[in-house]
Amino acid sequence: MPTALITGASKGIGKAIAEKLAAKKTDLLLIARTENLLKELAENLRSKYAVQVDYFVVDLSKPDAVEKIMQWCANKTSEINILVNNAGYGLSDAFEKYSIQEQIDMMQVNMRVPVQLIHALLPSLHKQDQSYIVNIASNAAYQSVPGLSLYAASKAFVLSFSRGLRYELRNSAVSVTAICPGATDTDFPKRAMVSAKAAKAAAKVNMSADAVATIAVEAMFAKKAEVIAGFINKLSAFLVWLLPKKAAEKIAADIYGL
Ligand SMILES: NC(=O)c1ccc[n+]([C@@H]2O[C@H](COP(=O)([O-])OP(=O)(O)OC[C@H]3O[C@@H](n4cnc5c(N)ncnc54)[C@H](OP(=O)(O)O)[C@@H]3O)[C@@H](O)[C@H]2O)c1
């Protein structure tokens, strides 16, 4: 039975990806902090799709989080053949508004955890006939975003790392896919504490978590390198590519109220 480990599976895009994979008869290992949401999701997916679903509650911003996840996985009989690095969040407003610990915690969740999980799981992913890594980046990976500067930089890291790793693994059993969602209707804006103006702008083009998850799972099985979710987001990334960087940064700064 295929088995997927999904970080940030308690809600939003990660939860929707978990449901899509369960529907394809994939056993699931779900990771997040909110135990009641993971428990509820696990029970729901087990009864709806007759798959095995286990969950592990951990704060990924803690330096030993991946070590704990790997210890937990060591007791499992099934071999993981899908890794979805989805957990992530932003901190909006001026960089200086947040403490350095808050910024480092975000970098830990968005960048260090995917790198550590990939490094730890690659030996077992190589042993499968076919295995997949999906990294959830963002449209923010395509430009600097004043007001979300470090978040956008962390997503540029995820995208660049995904593409490089994919090439390195091109002759192996492991396919690597980066997904770049734009504004998606999840708890992301609340967690990032985005301004009312930015939330209103996002609401006009919001995609559903379900739509993004469909794109992510299809792209993963089609072994795509990089997929921007939805036409509006593809257009936006193209316009960003056409515009002088300073102009794209000014538009973003206006949205984020800086
Ligand atoms: N929504 C958007 O507009 C948007 C756009 C582009 C990219 N993305 C990316 O899409 C991914 C999913 O975000 P989302 O929109 O679905 O947001 P969300 O609804 O806030 O979900 C985030 C998930 O990450 C988990 N998470 C966050 N911090 C964690 C921590 N310290 N330890 C463990 N788990 C943690 C959350 O679980 P707990 O809170 O239970 O821990 C939750 O399951 C992120 O990488 C995000 O950057 C989102």
The ligand as an ORCA input file, in Angstrom:
! r2SCAN-3c Opt
* xyz 0 1
  N      -3.035     30.120      1.727
  C      -2.295     30.792      0.873
  O      -2.699     31.870      0.391
  C      -0.971     30.216      0.415
  C      -0.380     30.757     -0.740
  C       0.831     30.244     -1.170
  C       1.452     29.227     -0.471
  N       0.866     28.717      0.654
  C       1.579     27.657      1.381
  O       0.728     26.527      1.494
  C       1.123     25.771      2.634
  C      -0.104     25.422      3.459
  O      -0.666     26.620      3.982
  P      -2.239     26.834      4.144
  O      -2.620     27.948      3.264
  O      -2.957     25.556      4.019
  O      -2.273     27.421      5.638
  P      -2.969     26.893      6.974
  O      -4.403     26.634      6.745
  O      -2.556     27.900      8.008
  O      -2.248     25.497      7.256
  C      -0.909     25.439      7.650
  C      -0.590     24.038      8.118
  O       0.771     24.010      8.608
  C       0.772     23.551      9.942
  N       1.802     24.230     10.731
  C       2.054     25.553     10.793
  N       3.015     25.802     11.687
  C       3.379     24.601     12.213
  C       4.305     24.214     13.194
  N       5.079     25.086     13.837
  N       4.409     22.907     13.509
  C       3.612     22.001     12.893
  N       2.721     22.307     11.919
  C       2.601     23.606     11.605
  C      -0.620     23.892     10.478
  O      -0.979     23.005     11.523
  P      -1.164     23.419     13.059
  O      -1.570     24.850     13.122
  O      -2.187     22.448     13.541
  O       0.181     23.147     13.626
  C      -1.484     23.615      9.257
  O      -1.788     22.245      9.168
  C       2.159     26.618      3.398
  O       3.459     26.151      3.101
  C       1.949     28.005      2.819
  O       3.114     28.789      2.892
  C      -0.336     29.193      1.114
*
